[in-house]
Amino acid sequence: PVCLKIRSGIPELVRQEETGILVTDRGENFVNAVKSLKNNPEFWKSLSEGARKMIRDEYGPEITVDSWRTMFEALATQQNYLGLNIQRRIKLPPVNKSIQGGDFRKQSFIKYIFLQIIRIIKFIMRNINVVHIKK
């Protein structure tokens, strides 16, 4: 529950003395924070319970699924999602033929999932176009 305070997602997850301790350096502040937890097990327990509660209440499965559903619905209906203007088509430069097909590494699981999500979005977008054409 001791983290260095940096500009990233850490301050969203580590709330000072509620879900953890944020420190400004890796030196004395960090050491003092670890010592305070070692010397006060009840405080350590309180931070751990606070962190579990926050993750359960703010990032639990139901909330995560609802967030994903909202994003996909916005993508499928071309709504402005989180202030982003979602383009229907992105124009990319042509593939460089000299390097095309040169990567034979096995796909990572995350890349596989990402490509499956893209495939689903394309399927949804094709079906939306078909519905508009039939009207």
Chimera marker file (.cmm) of the C-alpha trace (Angstrom):
<marker_set name="trace">
<marker id="1" x="0.000" y="0.000" z="0.000" r="1" g="1" b="0" radius="0.5"/>
<marker id="2" x="2.997" y="2.388" z="-0.375" r="1" g="1" b="0" radius="0.5"/>
<marker id="3" x="3.363" y="3.933" z="-3.842" r="1" g="1" b="0" radius="0.5"/>
<marker id="4" x="5.389" y="6.691" z="-5.413" r="1" g="1" b="0" radius="0.5"/>
<marker id="5" x="3.169" y="9.590" z="-6.420" r="1" g="1" b="0" radius="0.5"/>
<marker id="6" x="3.580" y="9.931" z="-10.188" r="1" g="1" b="0" radius="0.5"/>
<marker id="7" x="1.396" y="11.196" z="-13.013" r="1" g="1" b="0" radius="0.5"/>
<marker id="8" x="-0.341" y="7.962" z="-13.954" r="1" g="1" b="0" radius="0.5"/>
<marker id="9" x="-3.341" y="5.994" z="-12.789" r="1" g="1" b="0" radius="0.5"/>
<marker id="10" x="-1.843" y="5.418" z="-9.346" r="1" g="1" b="0" radius="0.5"/>
<marker id="11" x="-3.587" y="8.369" z="-7.630" r="1" g="1" b="0" radius="0.5"/>
<marker id="12" x="-6.912" y="6.962" z="-8.868" r="1" g="1" b="0" radius="0.5"/>
<marker id="13" x="-6.289" y="3.687" z="-7.079" r="1" g="1" b="0" radius="0.5"/>
<marker id="14" x="-4.201" y="4.757" z="-4.105" r="1" g="1" b="0" radius="0.5"/>
<marker id="15" x="-6.049" y="7.324" z="-2.044" r="1" g="1" b="0" radius="0.5"/>
<marker id="16" x="-3.912" y="8.832" z="0.660" r="1" g="1" b="0" radius="0.5"/>
<marker id="17" x="-4.442" y="7.061" z="4.006" r="1" g="1" b="0" radius="0.5"/>
<marker id="18" x="-7.643" y="5.449" z="2.697" r="1" g="1" b="0" radius="0.5"/>
<marker id="19" x="-6.366" y="2.752" z="0.324" r="1" g="1" b="0" radius="0.5"/>
<marker id="20" x="-2.632" y="3.267" z="0.691" r="1" g="1" b="0" radius="0.5"/>
<marker id="21" x="0.128" y="5.793" z="1.207" r="1" g="1" b="0" radius="0.5"/>
<marker id="22" x="1.471" y="7.989" z="-1.593" r="1" g="1" b="0" radius="0.5"/>
<marker id="23" x="5.039" y="9.228" z="-1.169" r="1" g="1" b="0" radius="0.5"/>
<marker id="24" x="6.969" y="11.852" z="-3.121" r="1" g="1" b="0" radius="0.5"/>
<marker id="25" x="10.351" y="10.121" z="-3.230" r="1" g="1" b="0" radius="0.5"/>
<marker id="26" x="11.920" y="6.682" z="-3.029" r="1" g="1" b="0" radius="0.5"/>
<marker id="27" x="14.157" y="7.701" z="-0.161" r="1" g="1" b="0" radius="0.5"/>
<marker id="28" x="13.221" y="8.884" z="3.298" r="1" g="1" b="0" radius="0.5"/>
<marker id="29" x="9.486" y="9.337" z="2.627" r="1" g="1" b="0" radius="0.5"/>
<marker id="30" x="9.166" y="5.775" z="1.356" r="1" g="1" b="0" radius="0.5"/>
<marker id="31" x="11.132" y="4.306" z="4.263" r="1" g="1" b="0" radius="0.5"/>
<marker id="32" x="9.081" y="6.287" z="6.799" r="1" g="1" b="0" radius="0.5"/>
<marker id="33" x="5.810" y="5.134" z="5.209" r="1" g="1" b="0" radius="0.5"/>
<marker id="34" x="6.871" y="1.468" z="5.355" r="1" g="1" b="0" radius="0.5"/>
<marker id="35" x="7.989" y="1.905" z="8.992" r="1" g="1" b="0" radius="0.5"/>
<marker id="36" x="4.648" y="3.487" z="9.908" r="1" g="1" b="0" radius="0.5"/>
<marker id="37" x="2.839" y="0.442" z="8.483" r="1" g="1" b="0" radius="0.5"/>
<marker id="38" x="5.177" y="-1.950" z="10.261" r="1" g="1" b="0" radius="0.5"/>
<marker id="39" x="4.669" y="-0.158" z="13.577" r="1" g="1" b="0" radius="0.5"/>
<marker id="40" x="0.902" y="0.174" z="13.197" r="1" g="1" b="0" radius="0.5"/>
<marker id="41" x="-0.670" y="-3.108" z="11.971" r="1" g="1" b="0" radius="0.5"/>
<marker id="42" x="-4.184" y="-1.747" z="12.518" r="1" g="1" b="0" radius="0.5"/>
<marker id="43" x="-3.472" y="1.110" z="10.091" r="1" g="1" b="0" radius="0.5"/>
<marker id="44" x="-2.049" y="-1.409" z="7.590" r="1" g="1" b="0" radius="0.5"/>
<marker id="45" x="-5.200" y="-3.540" z="7.954" r="1" g="1" b="0" radius="0.5"/>
<marker id="46" x="-7.406" y="-0.468" z="7.539" r="1" g="1" b="0" radius="0.5"/>
<marker id="47" x="-5.621" y="0.502" z="4.284" r="1" g="1" b="0" radius="0.5"/>
<marker id="48" x="-5.885" y="-3.050" z="2.947" r="1" g="1" b="0" radius="0.5"/>
<marker id="49" x="-9.596" y="-3.243" z="3.726" r="1" g="1" b="0" radius="0.5"/>
<marker id="50" x="-10.143" y="0.200" z="2.193" r="1" g="1" b="0" radius="0.5"/>
<marker id="51" x="-8.353" y="-0.877" z="-0.987" r="1" g="1" b="0" radius="0.5"/>
<marker id="52" x="-10.393" y="-4.091" z="-1.260" r="1" g="1" b="0" radius="0.5"/>
<marker id="53" x="-13.635" y="-2.178" z="-0.719" r="1" g="1" b="0" radius="0.5"/>
<marker id="54" x="-12.766" y="0.470" z="-3.313" r="1" g="1" b="0" radius="0.5"/>
<marker id="55" x="-11.857" y="-2.141" z="-5.956" r="1" g="1" b="0" radius="0.5"/>
<marker id="56" x="-15.026" y="-4.119" z="-5.232" r="1" g="1" b="0" radius="0.5"/>
<marker id="57" x="-17.278" y="-1.020" z="-5.246" r="1" g="1" b="0" radius="0.5"/>
<marker id="58" x="-15.722" y="0.907" z="-8.147" r="1" g="1" b="0" radius="0.5"/>
<marker id="59" x="-14.117" y="-1.741" z="-10.356" r="1" g="1" b="0" radius="0.5"/>
<marker id="60" x="-16.210" y="-4.845" z="-9.700" r="1" g="1" b="0" radius="0.5"/>
<marker id="61" x="-17.428" y="-7.100" z="-12.516" r="1" g="1" b="0" radius="0.5"/>
<marker id="62" x="-20.856" y="-5.455" z="-12.865" r="1" g="1" b="0" radius="0.5"/>
<marker id="63" x="-19.385" y="-1.960" z="-13.107" r="1" g="1" b="0" radius="0.5"/>
<marker id="64" x="-16.684" y="-3.078" z="-15.530" r="1" g="1" b="0" radius="0.5"/>
<marker id="65" x="-19.190" y="-4.851" z="-17.775" r="1" g="1" b="0" radius="0.5"/>
<marker id="66" x="-21.453" y="-1.770" z="-17.757" r="1" g="1" b="0" radius="0.5"/>
<marker id="67" x="-18.505" y="0.449" z="-18.720" r="1" g="1" b="0" radius="0.5"/>
<marker id="68" x="-17.546" y="-1.825" z="-21.603" r="1" g="1" b="0" radius="0.5"/>
<marker id="69" x="-21.179" y="-2.058" z="-22.732" r="1" g="1" b="0" radius="0.5"/>
<marker id="70" x="-21.509" y="1.735" z="-22.715" r="1" g="1" b="0" radius="0.5"/>
<marker id="71" x="-18.353" y="2.096" z="-24.778" r="1" g="1" b="0" radius="0.5"/>
<marker id="72" x="-19.401" y="-0.526" z="-27.344" r="1" g="1" b="0" radius="0.5"/>
<marker id="73" x="-22.885" y="0.935" z="-27.645" r="1" g="1" b="0" radius="0.5"/>
<marker id="74" x="-21.371" y="4.376" z="-28.238" r="1" g="1" b="0" radius="0.5"/>
<marker id="75" x="-19.017" y="2.925" z="-30.851" r="1" g="1" b="0" radius="0.5"/>
<marker id="76" x="-21.826" y="1.029" z="-32.550" r="1" g="1" b="0" radius="0.5"/>
<marker id="77" x="-24.130" y="4.055" z="-32.712" r="1" g="1" b="0" radius="0.5"/>
<marker id="78" x="-21.422" y="6.617" z="-33.521" r="1" g="1" b="0" radius="0.5"/>
<marker id="79" x="-22.117" y="8.579" z="-30.370" r="1" g="1" b="0" radius="0.5"/>
<marker id="80" x="-19.577" y="10.931" z="-28.894" r="1" g="1" b="0" radius="0.5"/>
<marker id="81" x="-17.903" y="8.685" z="-26.290" r="1" g="1" b="0" radius="0.5"/>
<marker id="82" x="-16.094" y="10.459" z="-23.437" r="1" g="1" b="0" radius="0.5"/>
<marker id="83" x="-15.708" y="13.563" z="-25.564" r="1" g="1" b="0" radius="0.5"/>
<marker id="84" x="-14.120" y="11.639" z="-28.436" r="1" g="1" b="0" radius="0.5"/>
<marker id="85" x="-15.326" y="11.988" z="-31.980" r="1" g="1" b="0" radius="0.5"/>
<marker id="86" x="-15.288" y="8.406" z="-33.202" r="1" g="1" b="0" radius="0.5"/>
<marker id="87" x="-14.475" y="8.155" z="-36.903" r="1" g="1" b="0" radius="0.5"/>
<marker id="88" x="-16.246" y="5.547" z="-39.024" r="1" g="1" b="0" radius="0.5"/>
<marker id="89" x="-13.150" y="4.944" z="-41.109" r="1" g="1" b="0" radius="0.5"/>
<marker id="90" x="-9.506" y="5.657" z="-40.523" r="1" g="1" b="0" radius="0.5"/>
<marker id="91" x="-7.291" y="6.234" z="-43.546" r="1" g="1" b="0" radius="0.5"/>
<marker id="92" x="-3.892" y="4.658" z="-43.037" r="1" g="1" b="0" radius="0.5"/>
<marker id="93" x="-0.897" y="4.799" z="-45.351" r="1" g="1" b="0" radius="0.5"/>
<marker id="94" x="-0.361" y="1.719" z="-47.519" r="1" g="1" b="0" radius="0.5"/>
<marker id="95" x="1.503" y="-1.248" z="-46.067" r="1" g="1" b="0" radius="0.5"/>
<marker id="96" x="5.247" y="-1.249" z="-46.722" r="1" g="1" b="0" radius="0.5"/>
<marker id="97" x="5.605" y="-4.357" z="-48.922" r="1" g="1" b="0" radius="0.5"/>
<marker id="98" x="9.231" y="-4.908" z="-47.884" r="1" g="1" b="0" radius="0.5"/>
<marker id="99" x="8.269" y="-5.556" z="-44.245" r="1" g="1" b="0" radius="0.5"/>
<marker id="100" x="4.793" y="-7.023" z="-44.705" r="1" g="1" b="0" radius="0.5"/>
<marker id="101" x="4.491" y="-10.483" z="-43.160" r="1" g="1" b="0" radius="0.5"/>
<marker id="102" x="7.910" y="-10.416" z="-41.533" r="1" g="1" b="0" radius="0.5"/>
<marker id="103" x="6.746" y="-10.915" z="-37.959" r="1" g="1" b="0" radius="0.5"/>
<marker id="104" x="6.263" y="-14.606" z="-37.157" r="1" g="1" b="0" radius="0.5"/>
<marker id="105" x="5.946" y="-14.288" z="-33.375" r="1" g="1" b="0" radius="0.5"/>
<marker id="106" x="2.966" y="-15.858" z="-31.656" r="1" g="1" b="0" radius="0.5"/>
<marker id="107" x="0.308" y="-13.274" z="-30.806" r="1" g="1" b="0" radius="0.5"/>
<marker id="108" x="-0.006" y="-12.291" z="-27.190" r="1" g="1" b="0" radius="0.5"/>
<marker id="109" x="-3.309" y="-13.055" z="-25.503" r="1" g="1" b="0" radius="0.5"/>
<marker id="110" x="-4.047" y="-9.345" z="-25.127" r="1" g="1" b="0" radius="0.5"/>
<marker id="111" x="-3.426" y="-8.726" z="-28.842" r="1" g="1" b="0" radius="0.5"/>
<marker id="112" x="-5.669" y="-11.689" z="-29.674" r="1" g="1" b="0" radius="0.5"/>
<marker id="113" x="-8.484" y="-10.265" z="-27.507" r="1" g="1" b="0" radius="0.5"/>
<marker id="114" x="-7.958" y="-6.796" z="-28.999" r="1" g="1" b="0" radius="0.5"/>
<marker id="115" x="-8.214" y="-8.179" z="-32.546" r="1" g="1" b="0" radius="0.5"/>
<marker id="116" x="-11.365" y="-10.102" z="-31.603" r="1" g="1" b="0" radius="0.5"/>
<marker id="117" x="-12.928" y="-6.901" z="-30.229" r="1" g="1" b="0" radius="0.5"/>
<marker id="118" x="-12.040" y="-5.075" z="-33.465" r="1" g="1" b="0" radius="0.5"/>
<marker id="119" x="-13.595" y="-7.928" z="-35.463" r="1" g="1" b="0" radius="0.5"/>
<marker id="120" x="-16.813" y="-7.657" z="-33.401" r="1" g="1" b="0" radius="0.5"/>
<marker id="121" x="-16.937" y="-3.875" z="-33.831" r="1" g="1" b="0" radius="0.5"/>
<marker id="122" x="-16.490" y="-4.253" z="-37.615" r="1" g="1" b="0" radius="0.5"/>
<marker id="123" x="-19.295" y="-6.826" z="-37.658" r="1" g="1" b="0" radius="0.5"/>
<marker id="124" x="-21.569" y="-4.445" z="-35.736" r="1" g="1" b="0" radius="0.5"/>
<marker id="125" x="-20.671" y="-1.554" z="-38.032" r="1" g="1" b="0" radius="0.5"/>
<marker id="126" x="-21.399" y="-3.651" z="-41.171" r="1" g="1" b="0" radius="0.5"/>
<marker id="127" x="-24.794" y="-4.620" z="-39.747" r="1" g="1" b="0" radius="0.5"/>
<marker id="128" x="-25.616" y="-1.012" z="-38.892" r="1" g="1" b="0" radius="0.5"/>
<marker id="129" x="-24.819" y="-0.042" z="-42.503" r="1" g="1" b="0" radius="0.5"/>
<marker id="130" x="-27.080" y="-2.828" z="-43.808" r="1" g="1" b="0" radius="0.5"/>
<marker id="131" x="-29.952" y="-1.615" z="-41.613" r="1" g="1" b="0" radius="0.5"/>
<marker id="132" x="-29.547" y="1.948" z="-42.927" r="1" g="1" b="0" radius="0.5"/>
<marker id="133" x="-29.489" y="0.783" z="-46.552" r="1" g="1" b="0" radius="0.5"/>
<marker id="134" x="-32.700" y="-1.252" z="-46.143" r="1" g="1" b="0" radius="0.5"/>
<marker id="135" x="-34.610" y="1.788" z="-44.849" r="1" g="1" b="0" radius="0.5"/>
<link id1="1" id2="2" r="1" g="1" b="0" radius="0.2"/>
<link id1="2" id2="3" r="1" g="1" b="0" radius="0.2"/>
<link id1="3" id2="4" r="1" g="1" b="0" radius="0.2"/>
<link id1="4" id2="5" r="1" g="1" b="0" radius="0.2"/>
<link id1="5" id2="6" r="1" g="1" b="0" radius="0.2"/>
<link id1="6" id2="7" r="1" g="1" b="0" radius="0.2"/>
<link id1="7" id2="8" r="1" g="1" b="0" radius="0.2"/>
<link id1="8" id2="9" r="1" g="1" b="0" radius="0.2"/>
<link id1="9" id2="10" r="1" g="1" b="0" radius="0.2"/>
<link id1="10" id2="11" r="1" g="1" b="0" radius="0.2"/>
<link id1="11" id2="12" r="1" g="1" b="0" radius="0.2"/>
<link id1="12" id2="13" r="1" g="1" b="0" radius="0.2"/>
<link id1="13" id2="14" r="1" g="1" b="0" radius="0.2"/>
<link id1="14" id2="15" r="1" g="1" b="0" radius="0.2"/>
<link id1="15" id2="16" r="1" g="1" b="0" radius="0.2"/>
<link id1="16" id2="17" r="1" g="1" b="0" radius="0.2"/>
<link id1="17" id2="18" r="1" g="1" b="0" radius="0.2"/>
<link id1="18" id2="19" r="1" g="1" b="0" radius="0.2"/>
<link id1="19" id2="20" r="1" g="1" b="0" radius="0.2"/>
<link id1="20" id2="21" r="1" g="1" b="0" radius="0.2"/>
<link id1="21" id2="22" r="1" g="1" b="0" radius="0.2"/>
<link id1="22" id2="23" r="1" g="1" b="0" radius="0.2"/>
<link id1="23" id2="24" r="1" g="1" b="0" radius="0.2"/>
<link id1="24" id2="25" r="1" g="1" b="0" radius="0.2"/>
<link id1="25" id2="26" r="1" g="1" b="0" radius="0.2"/>
<link id1="26" id2="27" r="1" g="1" b="0" radius="0.2"/>
<link id1="27" id2="28" r="1" g="1" b="0" radius="0.2"/>
<link id1="28" id2="29" r="1" g="1" b="0" radius="0.2"/>
<link id1="29" id2="30" r="1" g="1" b="0" radius="0.2"/>
<link id1="30" id2="31" r="1" g="1" b="0" radius="0.2"/>
<link id1="31" id2="32" r="1" g="1" b="0" radius="0.2"/>
<link id1="32" id2="33" r="1" g="1" b="0" radius="0.2"/>
<link id1="33" id2="34" r="1" g="1" b="0" radius="0.2"/>
<link id1="34" id2="35" r="1" g="1" b="0" radius="0.2"/>
<link id1="35" id2="36" r="1" g="1" b="0" radius="0.2"/>
<link id1="36" id2="37" r="1" g="1" b="0" radius="0.2"/>
<link id1="37" id2="38" r="1" g="1" b="0" radius="0.2"/>
<link id1="38" id2="39" r="1" g="1" b="0" radius="0.2"/>
<link id1="39" id2="40" r="1" g="1" b="0" radius="0.2"/>
<link id1="40" id2="41" r="1" g="1" b="0" radius="0.2"/>
<link id1="41" id2="42" r="1" g="1" b="0" radius="0.2"/>
<link id1="42" id2="43" r="1" g="1" b="0" radius="0.2"/>
<link id1="43" id2="44" r="1" g="1" b="0" radius="0.2"/>
<link id1="44" id2="45" r="1" g="1" b="0" radius="0.2"/>
<link id1="45" id2="46" r="1" g="1" b="0" radius="0.2"/>
<link id1="46" id2="47" r="1" g="1" b="0" radius="0.2"/>
<link id1="47" id2="48" r="1" g="1" b="0" radius="0.2"/>
<link id1="48" id2="49" r="1" g="1" b="0" radius="0.2"/>
<link id1="49" id2="50" r="1" g="1" b="0" radius="0.2"/>
<link id1="50" id2="51" r="1" g="1" b="0" radius="0.2"/>
<link id1="51" id2="52" r="1" g="1" b="0" radius="0.2"/>
<link id1="52" id2="53" r="1" g="1" b="0" radius="0.2"/>
<link id1="53" id2="54" r="1" g="1" b="0" radius="0.2"/>
<link id1="54" id2="55" r="1" g="1" b="0" radius="0.2"/>
<link id1="55" id2="56" r="1" g="1" b="0" radius="0.2"/>
<link id1="56" id2="57" r="1" g="1" b="0" radius="0.2"/>
<link id1="57" id2="58" r="1" g="1" b="0" radius="0.2"/>
<link id1="58" id2="59" r="1" g="1" b="0" radius="0.2"/>
<link id1="59" id2="60" r="1" g="1" b="0" radius="0.2"/>
<link id1="60" id2="61" r="1" g="1" b="0" radius="0.2"/>
<link id1="61" id2="62" r="1" g="1" b="0" radius="0.2"/>
<link id1="62" id2="63" r="1" g="1" b="0" radius="0.2"/>
<link id1="63" id2="64" r="1" g="1" b="0" radius="0.2"/>
<link id1="64" id2="65" r="1" g="1" b="0" radius="0.2"/>
<link id1="65" id2="66" r="1" g="1" b="0" radius="0.2"/>
<link id1="66" id2="67" r="1" g="1" b="0" radius="0.2"/>
<link id1="67" id2="68" r="1" g="1" b="0" radius="0.2"/>
<link id1="68" id2="69" r="1" g="1" b="0" radius="0.2"/>
<link id1="69" id2="70" r="1" g="1" b="0" radius="0.2"/>
<link id1="70" id2="71" r="1" g="1" b="0" radius="0.2"/>
<link id1="71" id2="72" r="1" g="1" b="0" radius="0.2"/>
<link id1="72" id2="73" r="1" g="1" b="0" radius="0.2"/>
<link id1="73" id2="74" r="1" g="1" b="0" radius="0.2"/>
<link id1="74" id2="75" r="1" g="1" b="0" radius="0.2"/>
<link id1="75" id2="76" r="1" g="1" b="0" radius="0.2"/>
<link id1="76" id2="77" r="1" g="1" b="0" radius="0.2"/>
<link id1="77" id2="78" r="1" g="1" b="0" radius="0.2"/>
<link id1="78" id2="79" r="1" g="1" b="0" radius="0.2"/>
<link id1="79" id2="80" r="1" g="1" b="0" radius="0.2"/>
<link id1="80" id2="81" r="1" g="1" b="0" radius="0.2"/>
<link id1="81" id2="82" r="1" g="1" b="0" radius="0.2"/>
<link id1="82" id2="83" r="1" g="1" b="0" radius="0.2"/>
<link id1="83" id2="84" r="1" g="1" b="0" radius="0.2"/>
<link id1="84" id2="85" r="1" g="1" b="0" radius="0.2"/>
<link id1="85" id2="86" r="1" g="1" b="0" radius="0.2"/>
<link id1="86" id2="87" r="1" g="1" b="0" radius="0.2"/>
<link id1="87" id2="88" r="1" g="1" b="0" radius="0.2"/>
<link id1="88" id2="89" r="1" g="1" b="0" radius="0.2"/>
<link id1="89" id2="90" r="1" g="1" b="0" radius="0.2"/>
<link id1="90" id2="91" r="1" g="1" b="0" radius="0.2"/>
<link id1="91" id2="92" r="1" g="1" b="0" radius="0.2"/>
<link id1="92" id2="93" r="1" g="1" b="0" radius="0.2"/>
<link id1="93" id2="94" r="1" g="1" b="0" radius="0.2"/>
<link id1="94" id2="95" r="1" g="1" b="0" radius="0.2"/>
<link id1="95" id2="96" r="1" g="1" b="0" radius="0.2"/>
<link id1="96" id2="97" r="1" g="1" b="0" radius="0.2"/>
<link id1="97" id2="98" r="1" g="1" b="0" radius="0.2"/>
<link id1="98" id2="99" r="1" g="1" b="0" radius="0.2"/>
<link id1="99" id2="100" r="1" g="1" b="0" radius="0.2"/>
<link id1="100" id2="101" r="1" g="1" b="0" radius="0.2"/>
<link id1="101" id2="102" r="1" g="1" b="0" radius="0.2"/>
<link id1="102" id2="103" r="1" g="1" b="0" radius="0.2"/>
<link id1="103" id2="104" r="1" g="1" b="0" radius="0.2"/>
<link id1="104" id2="105" r="1" g="1" b="0" radius="0.2"/>
<link id1="105" id2="106" r="1" g="1" b="0" radius="0.2"/>
<link id1="106" id2="107" r="1" g="1" b="0" radius="0.2"/>
<link id1="107" id2="108" r="1" g="1" b="0" radius="0.2"/>
<link id1="108" id2="109" r="1" g="1" b="0" radius="0.2"/>
<link id1="109" id2="110" r="1" g="1" b="0" radius="0.2"/>
<link id1="110" id2="111" r="1" g="1" b="0" radius="0.2"/>
<link id1="111" id2="112" r="1" g="1" b="0" radius="0.2"/>
<link id1="112" id2="113" r="1" g="1" b="0" radius="0.2"/>
<link id1="113" id2="114" r="1" g="1" b="0" radius="0.2"/>
<link id1="114" id2="115" r="1" g="1" b="0" radius="0.2"/>
<link id1="115" id2="116" r="1" g="1" b="0" radius="0.2"/>
<link id1="116" id2="117" r="1" g="1" b="0" radius="0.2"/>
<link id1="117" id2="118" r="1" g="1" b="0" radius="0.2"/>
<link id1="118" id2="119" r="1" g="1" b="0" radius="0.2"/>
<link id1="119" id2="120" r="1" g="1" b="0" radius="0.2"/>
<link id1="120" id2="121" r="1" g="1" b="0" radius="0.2"/>
<link id1="121" id2="122" r="1" g="1" b="0" radius="0.2"/>
<link id1="122" id2="123" r="1" g="1" b="0" radius="0.2"/>
<link id1="123" id2="124" r="1" g="1" b="0" radius="0.2"/>
<link id1="124" id2="125" r="1" g="1" b="0" radius="0.2"/>
<link id1="125" id2="126" r="1" g="1" b="0" radius="0.2"/>
<link id1="126" id2="127" r="1" g="1" b="0" radius="0.2"/>
<link id1="127" id2="128" r="1" g="1" b="0" radius="0.2"/>
<link id1="128" id2="129" r="1" g="1" b="0" radius="0.2"/>
<link id1="129" id2="130" r="1" g="1" b="0" radius="0.2"/>
<link id1="130" id2="131" r="1" g="1" b="0" radius="0.2"/>
<link id1="131" id2="132" r="1" g="1" b="0" radius="0.2"/>
<link id1="132" id2="133" r="1" g="1" b="0" radius="0.2"/>
<link id1="133" id2="134" r="1" g="1" b="0" radius="0.2"/>
<link id1="134" id2="135" r="1" g="1" b="0" radius="0.2"/>
</marker_set>
